[in-house]
Amino acid sequence: MLWAVSDAKYTFLYINVGAKGSASDGGIFNACALSTALMRNTLNIPDDRPLPGRTMPIPFELLADDAFPASVRILKPISRQNLSRMEMTYNSLISRGRGVIDNAFGIASARRRIVRKTSDMSYTIIALANHFIY
């Protein structure tokens, strides 16, 4: 199993490779160094800063899919039915932000033929964003 973290400029910041494909993403994440570093606040995550044209500082967050646990600095979609309009917008923005990591893998694949080789790995992805502003 392979999953990774990238920034909004498609730079890989963290890659986790080698877990058994049958293991859950959440379980793998909880046991990895990234999870520990997030909980201990020992990562070099940029300081909160305002969005363009604003004054209130906004934190940098990891955008994750539903397989990951919600925790400190991790935003994931709301996974229930009958969402309000605001919740649907939130989920749409999370999905849009996570598209960055899909693009990062696409760029890596185009540049590095080895990434295109068939393997039995599946991957789940999370992306670092400053509240969806790229």
N, C-alpha and C positions, 0 to 999 in steps of 0.2 A: 504494500500500500504506500502511496505517495501523496503527501499534501504539502502545501507551501503557503508562505505569507509573502506578499509583494506590496510595494508602495504604489502610489498612483502613477509613477513613471515607469512601471513594469520592471522594476528592479527587485529581484528575489532577496528578501531579508532573512528568511528562515525556510529550510526545507527539511522535512521529516520523511525518511525513506526506510523501508525494511520491515515494517510491522506486518504481521500476518493479515492476509486479506479478510479473514473471518472476524477479526477484532473490530469493535465499534470505533468510529471516529472519536466519540467522546471519551471512551476508555483510553485510547492511544494518546489523545490530547492531555488527559489528566495525568498520565504517567510521563509526559515528555518534559524536557528542560524548559521549553517555552512557557508551559503552564506554570511551572514552579517560579520562573522568573517574573511572570505577570503577577502572581500572588504576592511575591516578595518585593515587587516594585523595583526590580534591579535592571530592567531593560532601559535602553537609551531612547525611550519614547520622547518625542519633542514635547516641550511645555505647551499647555493649553494656549490657544491664540484665537483672536476674533476672526470670524469670516470676513471676507472683503466687504467694506462699507459698514461694518458693525463694530461695536465696542465690547460686547460681552465675550469673554474667552470661552472657547469650546474645546473639549478634550479630543485627542486623537483616539480612535477606537479601532478594534479589529472587527471586520464584518465577516460573519460566519453563516454557514447554512444551518439548517435545522438539526443536523446530526451533532453539532457541538453544544456543549453546555453553556448556558448564559452565565456569565461571571464578570468579574472586574475587567473593564475595557473590552468586553466582547458584546457586540450587538448581533442579534439573529432575528429572523422573521418571527412574527406572531403566528403560531400554528394552531389556529382554531377557526371554526366556521363563523359566519355572520359577523364579519369584521366591519367596523365603522369606516367611513370614508377616510378618516385620518389614519387609521390602522392600515388600510389598503395602500395609501400613499407611502406610509412608512415601509411596508413590505416591498413596494415597487422600488423605492430608493435603495434599500438594502440589496435587492437583486441587481439593480443597475450598478451599484458600487462593486459588487462581487464580480461583475463582468470584466473588471480590470485584470483579475488573476487569470481568467480564461484567455484574455488577450496576451498576457505575459507568457503563458504556456504556448500559445500559438506562435508568438515571436521566437521563443526558444526553439520550437520545433522547426520553424522555417530556417533558422540559422544553424542549427546543430542536428545533423542527420541522425545521430544516435538517439535523440529523443523520439524520432519517428518509428523506431524499431518496435515491432510487436512485443508486448510483454504481458504477463498475467497480472500486472499491477492495476489497481483502480486508484483513483485519486479524488480527494475532496479538497476544497480550496477555501482559503480565507484571505481577505485583503485588508491592508491598513489604509484608512482614509480619515480625513478630517471632515467628518459629517458630510460626506458625499460631494465635496467640492474638489474638482480635479483641475 
